[in-house]
Amino acid sequence: MTPPSRLMIIDDEERIRQLLLDFLEDYGDFVLRAEESAEAALATLDQQRADLCIVDMRLPGMDGQAFILNASRRGLCDKFILHTGSMDFTLTKELLACGLTEADIFFKPCDMAAMLLRIRHILKLPGEAA
């Protein structure tokens, strides 16, 4: 049996972090952790890496792009989903180089079932959203 995938949620809004945690914990496929800042997430990931991070792009201190580049470079996580309220957000060449695509961007408020399907696709997990 395959061990559960490790997901890290990074969002400075507690309500959004909790909403994502509550939704994803209903699917027994994941070990979930969440942090309110990129700096706290990096410290947590130093203890145990994640298979995928769901990253808010606007964070206090280190922003989402800097977090992704840092986590990727340090081998703490190499798969990412972007969760942003910036409707004009576009991928930079640095994020493209990390393997992100337009399909990895979810604008707030997002379709959580669609995000779950994308997570399953990225991690090559079977199943579908309920």
Disulfide bonds with the S-S distance in Angstrom:
none
